[in-house]
């Protein structure tokens, strides 16, 4: 029954996605079809409605719309320029200074805004004039911008990690947030390494002169208010001063005050930001709600147990099992956004990995890192397409460079997958793993 139900879900889901049906409707319809196989129509419809309501009724979900609103306020609030100047002051002497600055600023801005595409657009537009002036290859600049933007999705606050916490049955958000720092930094460092290597080969040198201590102090002071958001929110959550939901509300107030002080947010722009944030939040919360139908079907028909038996029938070597999971997740990530993929694959794979001793926290980072790669891989690859557009180039010119970045980022994935310390060191040190 389990494999038959899984087959029904996958076939209908793929057909609906191919037909252009929104992912939330596709998940709901395919899950309802699986329920119809085991229950009468009137019972199936009521069950689906109940599970959707239950899925959207969790108080911890409130953190997602608040963090989305805080990110959108930051996007509007003139933060990107300050972060670009700050990173440039620190890394400006490295070969390909503007490329390296792009990577570092993307990691910081992506963490603050919660959006890889927003980071690629905002930071990319900031560094592009300087790159053009210094004769940088436009395709290389677009590749650096696109490849590095998702690193910020791993660095907290992260809506993807909050979603995983909900689906995994309450994995500590504080532990996940702390665990995200090193994988996010590894992603950024991998991109920097490739950028520096290519810059050396092409003869792109660092800044013409070193930043004076005075100028470094100025750009640091300008960046501190934005960077403090991460310190205040994450420090409060990890320190037990407030919950993730309360932290998200604090982030909204902080971002709004900062935008007003910078004079980049007006009443009109604030109303637009709230409207757009509500629209984005509604989409995500509804998606989580209908995905709860899918989770219920999987639990009722014992699909995770069946998948576990199939994989363990192939091999009981945990390293090979993790490799198989990575291949599946990388493939799925090229066609699906991060949130729906987390909702689908967490209940499938989490029981398997916990069965051979992997921490749910480490698996959450492995899963999220995997799926973030989908942001920069065609055919979905929204962040990659934003970077190409910002860079005023073509995908055909960008892809040869992207292959080198993919290779480096995959090395980071292997570290996150097979070296528990990468994810678990900070939570262990904080005593919350």
N, C-alpha and C positions, 0 to 999 in steps of 0.2 A: 504493500500500500504506500509506503514512504517514497520509494523511487517513482512509482506511478504519479503520485501527487507532485513530486518535484518536476517530473517531465511535463505535466500539465502547466505548472507555473512557468517553467522556462520557455516552453513553446509559445504560449499566449503572450508572455512578457516580451519576447523577442519580436513577435509579429506586430504587436502594438507599437513598440519602439520604432520598428522599421517603417510603420505607417505614420509616424510623427505624432503619436499620442503622448501627451505629457507624462513624465515618469511617475508622478503620483497616481494618476488615473490608471496607468498600465499596471502598477503594483497592486492597486486595489482590485481591479477587475480580474487579474490572474489569480490572486489569492481567493477571491470569491468563487471563481470557477473550481478551484481545488476543494473548497468547502462543499460545493454542490455535489461533489462526487460522494461525500460521506454523510450529508444531511439533506433533508427536504428544503425546498426553496424558501419557505417562510422562516424556518429556523436559521438558514444560512444568512439571510439578509439581516435578521435581528442580531445574530452573532457578529457579523461584520460591523454593523453600526455600533454595537457595544464596545468592541475592541478598538474601533477608531476613537470613540469618546474617551475610553480609558487611556489610550496612548497620548492624547492631547491634554489630559487632565493632571499631568505631573507638575508639581510646583517648580521643580528644578528646571523645567523647560523655560521658565521666565527669563533665565540668564541669557538665552539665545537672542531674543529680540532686543534686550538691553545692550548686549555686546555689539549687535548689528548697528543699533542707533549710535552707540559711542564711536564705532568705526567710521560711520558716515559723517558724523560731526567732525572727526579728525581729518577725514578726506577734504572737507570743505574749509577746515580751519587753518590752512597755510602751514602745515607741518612738514611737508615733503622738502621744501627748500632748506629749512633749518637742519633736517637730518642729512641731506646731501652735503651741505657745508661742513657739518660735524665729521662725517665719515671721510670726506675729502681731506680734512685737516689731519686726520689720523693716518690715512693710507696714501696720501698724495705723492709720496716718493717712490712707490712701487712702479715697476714697468706697467704700462697701460693704466695709468692712474685713474682715468675716468671710468674705465671698465671695472676696475676693482671698487671704486667708489659706488658705482651702480649696484654691484652685488651687495655691498655692506648696507647701503641705504634701503635696498629692497627688503633685506632681512628685517631691519628695524621697522620700516614703514608697514610691511606686511603683517608683522606681529601686532602693531598698534591698530591698523585698520581692519585686520581680519580678512582681507581680500587680496589674493595674488594678482588678479586682473587690475585692481585699483593701484596696487604697488607698481605694476609694470607701466601703467598709463601715467601715473603721477611722477614717479622717479625718472622714467624714461624720457618724458618731456623736459624734465629739469636738466638732464645731462646731455641731451641730444645736441643743442647748439654748440657746446664746447667740443663734443666729439666731431661734429662737422667742421668746425673751425680748425681743429688739429689734424684733419685728414684721416680720421679713423674709417675703416671699412664699415659701411652702414649695415651690411648683413651680419657682420661680427657683433656690432653693437646691439642689434636686435636679438641675436642669439644669447648674448650675455644677459640682457634684460629679461628675456623670457625664461631662461633656464634658472635664474636665481630668484625670481619672484615667489615661487611656492615655498621657499625656505621659511618665510614668515608665518606660514600656516601651521608649522610645527612648534613655533615659539609662542608661548602663551601671552595673552588669553587667546584660546583657540576654540572656535565653535565646533570644529570637527571632533576635538577631544571631548567636549561636553556631550555631543551626540553619542560618541562611543561609550561614555560613562553610563548614559541612560540605557542604551541597548544591551550593554554587557551585564546589566543587573546591579549597577551601583558601584562600579570601580571608582576609587577615590579621585575626584577631580583635582584636588591638590597634588596628589601623587602623579597624575597624568601631566599636569602643568609643569611640575619640576622635571619630569622625565623628558619633556619635549625640548628642553634647552639644548642638550648636546646633539641630538639628531638634527635639529635645525641649524646649529652652528656647523656641524659636519657637512650638511648640504651646501651651505654658503662657502665654506672653505674649499670644498671640491670645485665649486664654480670659480672661485678666485684662482685656484691653482691652474686650471685650464686657461683662464683669461690671461694670467701672467705668462704662461708658456707661449701662447699664441702672440702676445704683445712683444715678447722678446724676439720671436721669429720675424715679426713684421717691423720691428724697430720703433715701437711705440714706447716712449720713455715716460718717466714720472714727471711730476710738476717741475717747472723750471727753477723754482727756488723753494726752500723749505719754509714751512709756516713758522712765523715767529711765535714765541710763547704768548705774546700779547694777543695775536690774532687767533691762536688756538683757544685762549681763554674766552674770547668773545663768542666764537661759534659754539663752544661748549655751553656757555651760559644761555645762549639762545636755544640750544637743543634740550637742555635739562628739563624744562617744563613738560615737553612731550615724552621724554624718556622716563620721567617720574611716574607717568601713568602706569607703566609696567611694574615699577617698583612698588607703588602704593597698592595696586590691585592684587598682584601676585603675592606680595609680601603679606598683605592682610589675610588672603585665603590660606596660604601655607602656615602662617602663624596662628591660625584659628581665631583671628579677631572678627572675621565675618565670613559668611558662606559665599560660594561662587555666585549665587543669585544676588546677594547683597553687594558683592564686589562689582557685579555688572552694572547695578544702579549707580554706585559711586563713580564708576567709569563714565557714565553718561553725564553726571553733574560736572565732573572734572573736565571732560571734553568740551562741554557747553561753555563753561567759564573760560577755558583757554581760547576757544573760538571767538568769544566776545571780546576778551582782552586783546587778541590779535586783530580785531575789527574785520574779521573775514566772514562773520555770520550775522545776517540781518534777519528781521522777522520773516520776510518773504522766503529767504533761503532756508530758514529753520523749518517753516511749514512744508517745504518741498522735501527736506531731509526726513522729517517725521513720516510723511506720506510714503516715500520710497522705502523707508525702513519697515513700515507696517506691511507694505506689499511683499517685501522679501521675507519678513518674519512669517507672514501668513502662509507663504509657499512652503517654507521649511517645516513649520509646525504641522501643517496638513499632511505633508509627506511623512513625517514621523508618525502621525496618527494612523494613516492607512498602512504604513509598514508594520504597525502593531498587529494588523490582521495577518500579515505574512508570518510574523513571529509566532502567533498563536497556531497557525496551520502547521508550521514546522514542528512545534512542540507536540501538538496533538497527534500528528502522523509519524512522529519520531524520525523526521528527515535528517537532523544532525547525526543521530546514531547510525543511520543507514550510510551517510556520507563517510562517517568515521570507519565503518566496516569496509567500505570500498577502498579507501585510501590505505588502511592498515592491511588490506588484502594485497595491495601492490608492494608495500614495504612497511616494516615496523621501525625503520631507521629514522629517527626524528629529524636528522639533518636533511635527508631526502624529502621527507614530508614537508618541511618548511620550504624547500626549494620548489616543490610542486605547487604549494600554496602561493608562493611569490609569483610564479609564472601565471597562475590563474588570475591573481589580483592585478598584475601588470596588464594582462590582456583585457580584463574587465574595465580597468581604469581608462583605457583608450576609448571606450564607448560610453562610460557613465561618469557623472559627477561624483564628487567625494561623498556627499551626505547619503544619497541613496545606496551607494555601494557599501558604505559602512553599515547601513541598516540591513542589507541583504546578507553580507558575508560574515558579520560578527556572530550571529547565532549558528552559522554553519561550521565555522572553523574554531571558535573559541573553546568549545568542549574538547576538541581534539588536542589543541596545544596545552590546555591545562591538564589534560590526561597524562602528558609526559613531562609535566613539571614547569612549563613556561609560565611566567607571571602574566596575569591579565594586563598589567601595566605595560610590560614589554611588548606583548602582542598588539596592544592598542597603538603603540608607536610604529611598529612594523607595518600594521595595516594602513595607518594614516600616511606614512612615508610612501608606501607603495602607491596608494591612490592619488597622492599629490603629483606623482609623476605623470598621471593622466592629464593634468592641467596643461602639460607642455608636449603632449603627443597627439598627432592627428589620429582620427578625424575630429574628435571633440575638441581637445586642446585649446580652450578659450583663451587662456593666458598667453599661449604662444601666438595666437592670431592677433591679440591686442599688441604684443611686442612687435610683430611684423608691421602692423599698421602704424604704430608710433614711429618705428624706424624707417618708414617710407621705402620699404623694400619688398621683396617677394619671398614666399615660402620656399621656392626652389633654390634661391641663393642662401637662405638661412640654414636649411637642413644639413648641408655638409658640416657646418660648424656645430650644429646641435648634436650630431653623432658623437663628437668628442665629449660634450657635456653629459650626454646620456651615460656614456661609459663611466665617467667620474662619479655621477650621482648613483649609479648602480653599485659602485664600490661602497659608497656610504650605506646603501640598503643592506648589503651583505654584513657590514659591521653592526647595524641595528638588529639584524636578524640573528646573527650567530654570536654576538658578544653582548651578553646581558648587561655588563657594566656600563655600556653606552647609554642605556635607558635607565638603569636602576641605581646608579651611583648617587645621584642627587636625592632621590627619594629615600634611599638608605641613610644618607647622612642626616636628612631631616627627620628620620624616624617615622615615616608615614607610608612606606612601601607595603 
